[in-house]
Amino acid sequence: MQKAIIGKKIGMTQLFDEKGNVIPVTVVEAGPCPVVFKKTIDNDGYEAVQLGFGDIKVQRLSKPLQGHYKKAEVGVKKTLRELKFSNFDSLNVGDILKADIFAVGDRVDVVGTSKGKGWAGVIKRWHFSRLKESHGSGPVARHAGSIGACSDPGKVVKGKKMSGHMGHERVTIKNLNIIKVDAENNLIAIKGAIPGPKGGIVMISSSFKA
């Protein structure tokens, strides 16, 4: 990726283009993100950059993490993410990435964690069909049915579609358009909706699709 930054989802609003058309946008507080550490091929076997985001009290971090940030001299951060950049050599520990690395019209990919939806049955979670209730279905019209695998392998196969916790998963939405960049306040307005609840952490990176 050529450009990337960590941000926090502020919420949704709407903007107007030159013709007066309404554009739904998601506002993200993007950065500032200091470069905390650089991983190199010689030391780690690959090249990557660690970015920090969001302030936090020092005592809330473990001693190893406190030392990690102290060595970088960037102050402690709540979120630490590792990203790969094509311009790896031009980035140095202590550099600050802000919202102005992006411009209006840029295409970006957004990665976030979807909103948790609680416990869900197989119809809502996996789109199973329900049984008819006219003849003998009883109280099991929305149940999953048999999960057995007979005598071989004699167990429920891992990955079986069953009821369970729904949501709170990593979601990537690609090729979104940046409508507005407020460099002074580190805000980016992205057309459409992005994953995650209000206040959720997201990663924005330049899209490979033109």
C-alpha positions as CSV (number, residue, x, y, z in Angstrom):
1,M,0.0,0.0,0.0
2,Q,1.2,3.5,-0.8
3,K,-0.7,5.4,1.9
4,A,-2.4,4.2,5.1
5,I,-3.5,5.6,8.4
6,I,-5.4,4.5,11.6
7,G,-8.6,6.3,12.5
8,K,-11.7,6.4,14.6
9,K,-15.2,6.4,13.2
10,I,-17.0,9.5,14.3
11,G,-20.3,8.9,12.7
12,M,-22.3,9.6,9.5
13,T,-23.6,12.8,8.0
14,Q,-24.2,14.3,4.6
15,L,-22.5,16.7,2.3
16,F,-23.6,18.5,-0.9
17,D,-21.7,18.5,-4.2
18,E,-21.5,21.4,-6.7
19,K,-24.9,20.4,-8.2
20,G,-26.6,20.3,-4.9
21,N,-26.8,16.5,-4.7
22,V,-26.8,14.9,-1.3
23,I,-23.8,12.7,-0.6
24,P,-24.0,10.4,2.5
25,V,-20.5,10.2,4.1
26,T,-18.8,8.6,7.1
27,V,-16.5,11.0,9.1
28,V,-13.3,9.5,10.4
29,E,-10.8,11.0,12.8
30,A,-7.7,10.0,10.9
31,G,-4.4,10.4,12.9
32,P,-2.1,11.8,13.9
33,C,-0.3,8.5,13.8
34,P,3.4,8.4,14.8
35,V,5.7,5.7,13.4
36,V,6.6,3.7,16.4
37,F,8.8,1.0,15.0
38,K,10.1,-0.4,11.7
39,K,10.6,-4.1,11.0
40,T,13.3,-4.9,8.5
41,I,14.2,-8.0,6.5
42,D,17.6,-8.3,8.3
43,N,16.0,-8.4,11.8
44,D,12.5,-9.7,11.3
45,G,12.4,-11.3,7.8
46,Y,10.0,-8.8,6.3
47,E,9.4,-5.1,6.1
48,A,6.6,-3.4,8.0
49,V,5.8,-0.2,9.9
50,Q,4.1,0.0,13.2
51,L,1.7,3.0,13.7
52,G,0.2,4.2,16.9
53,F,-3.1,6.1,17.4
54,G,-5.1,7.5,20.3
55,D,-3.9,8.7,23.7
56,I,-4.0,6.5,26.8
57,K,-2.7,6.7,30.4
58,V,0.8,5.2,30.8
59,Q,-0.3,3.0,33.7
60,R,-2.8,1.3,31.5
61,L,-0.1,-0.3,29.4
62,S,2.2,-3.2,30.2
63,K,5.8,-2.5,31.1
64,P,7.1,-4.0,27.8
65,L,4.7,-1.8,25.8
66,Q,5.7,1.3,27.8
67,G,9.4,0.5,27.0
68,H,8.5,0.0,23.3
69,Y,6.9,3.5,23.1
70,K,9.6,5.1,25.2
71,K,12.3,3.9,22.8
72,A,10.5,5.5,19.9
73,E,10.0,8.8,21.9
74,V,6.5,9.3,20.5
75,G,4.4,9.0,23.7
76,V,2.2,6.1,24.6
77,K,-0.7,5.2,22.2
78,K,-3.9,3.3,22.7
79,T,-3.8,1.4,19.4
80,L,-0.8,-0.1,17.7
81,R,-1.1,-1.6,14.2
82,E,1.4,-3.0,11.8
83,L,1.1,-2.1,8.1
84,K,3.2,-2.7,5.0
85,F,4.1,0.4,2.9
86,S,5.5,0.5,-0.6
87,N,7.4,3.6,0.4
88,F,9.0,1.9,3.4
89,D,12.4,3.5,3.0
90,S,11.0,7.0,3.2
91,L,9.4,6.5,6.6
92,N,11.3,6.8,9.9
93,V,10.6,6.3,13.5
94,G,9.0,9.4,14.9
95,D,7.4,10.6,11.7
96,I,3.8,11.7,12.1
97,L,1.2,10.6,9.5
98,K,-1.9,12.9,9.4
99,A,-5.1,13.0,7.4
100,D,-3.5,15.2,4.8
101,I,-1.7,12.2,3.3
102,F,-5.0,11.7,1.5
103,A,-6.7,14.0,-0.9
104,V,-10.3,14.5,-2.3
105,G,-11.0,12.0,-5.0
106,D,-8.6,9.3,-3.6
107,R,-9.9,5.8,-3.6
108,V,-9.4,3.9,-0.4
109,D,-10.0,0.5,1.3
110,V,-11.4,0.6,4.9
111,V,-10.9,-2.2,7.4
112,G,-12.9,-2.3,10.6
113,T,-14.7,-4.5,13.1
114,S,-18.4,-5.0,12.4
115,K,-20.9,-4.1,15.1
116,G,-21.7,-7.1,17.4
117,K,-25.3,-8.4,17.0
118,G,-25.5,-10.7,19.9
119,W,-26.6,-14.4,19.8
120,A,-28.4,-15.4,16.7
121,G,-30.0,-18.5,15.4
122,V,-29.2,-20.3,12.2
123,I,-31.9,-18.6,10.1
124,K,-30.6,-15.1,10.9
125,R,-26.9,-16.1,11.0
126,W,-26.7,-18.5,8.1
127,H,-30.0,-17.9,6.2
128,F,-31.3,-21.4,6.8
129,S,-34.9,-22.2,5.7
130,R,-37.6,-22.7,8.3
131,L,-39.8,-25.7,8.5
132,K,-43.5,-25.5,7.6
133,E,-45.8,-25.3,10.6
134,S,-48.8,-27.0,9.2
135,H,-48.1,-30.7,9.9
136,G,-46.1,-31.9,12.8
137,S,-43.3,-29.3,13.0
138,G,-44.0,-28.6,16.6
139,P,-41.9,-25.9,18.3
140,V,-38.8,-26.6,16.1
141,A,-39.7,-24.6,13.0
142,R,-36.6,-22.4,13.3
143,H,-34.2,-25.0,14.7
144,A,-31.1,-26.1,13.0
145,G,-31.9,-29.8,12.7
146,S,-29.5,-32.7,13.1
147,I,-25.8,-32.0,13.5
148,G,-24.6,-35.6,13.7
149,A,-22.1,-37.1,11.4
150,C,-23.1,-40.7,11.9
151,S,-20.3,-43.1,13.0
152,D,-17.6,-41.5,10.9
153,P,-15.9,-39.3,12.0
154,G,-18.1,-39.6,15.1
155,K,-18.0,-35.9,16.0
156,V,-19.4,-32.6,15.0
157,V,-17.1,-31.3,12.2
158,K,-15.3,-28.0,13.0
159,G,-16.9,-25.1,11.1
160,K,-20.4,-26.6,11.3
161,K,-23.0,-23.8,10.7
162,M,-24.8,-23.4,14.0
163,S,-26.4,-20.7,16.2
164,G,-23.8,-18.5,17.9
165,H,-22.4,-15.0,18.3
166,M,-23.1,-12.9,15.2
167,G,-21.1,-9.9,14.1
168,H,-17.9,-8.4,15.7
169,E,-15.9,-9.6,12.7
170,R,-13.2,-8.1,10.6
171,V,-14.7,-6.5,7.5
172,T,-13.1,-4.8,4.5
173,I,-14.9,-2.4,2.2
174,K,-12.9,-1.6,-0.9
175,N,-12.7,1.2,-3.4
176,L,-14.5,4.0,-1.5
177,N,-14.2,7.6,-2.5
178,I,-12.9,10.4,-0.3
179,I,-15.2,13.4,-0.5
180,K,-13.6,15.8,1.9
181,V,-10.3,16.2,3.9
182,D,-10.1,18.5,6.9
183,A,-6.4,18.6,7.5
184,E,-6.6,21.1,10.4
185,N,-8.8,18.8,12.5
186,N,-7.6,15.5,11.0
187,L,-11.0,14.5,9.6
188,I,-11.7,12.5,6.5
189,A,-15.2,12.2,4.9
190,I,-15.6,8.9,3.0
191,K,-18.6,8.3,0.7
192,G,-21.0,5.7,2.1
193,A,-20.9,3.6,5.2
194,I,-17.9,1.9,6.6
195,P,-17.7,-1.1,9.1
196,G,-17.9,-0.7,12.8
197,P,-19.8,1.1,15.5
198,K,-19.4,4.8,16.4
199,G,-16.0,5.2,18.0
200,G,-14.6,2.0,16.5
201,I,-11.0,1.8,15.2
202,V,-10.6,1.6,11.4
203,M,-7.6,1.4,9.0
204,I,-7.7,3.4,5.8
205,S,-5.4,2.6,3.0
206,S,-5.1,3.6,-0.7
207,S,-7.0,1.3,-3.0
208,F,-5.2,-0.5,-5.8
209,K,-8.2,0.1,-8.1
210,A,-8.2,3.3,-10.0
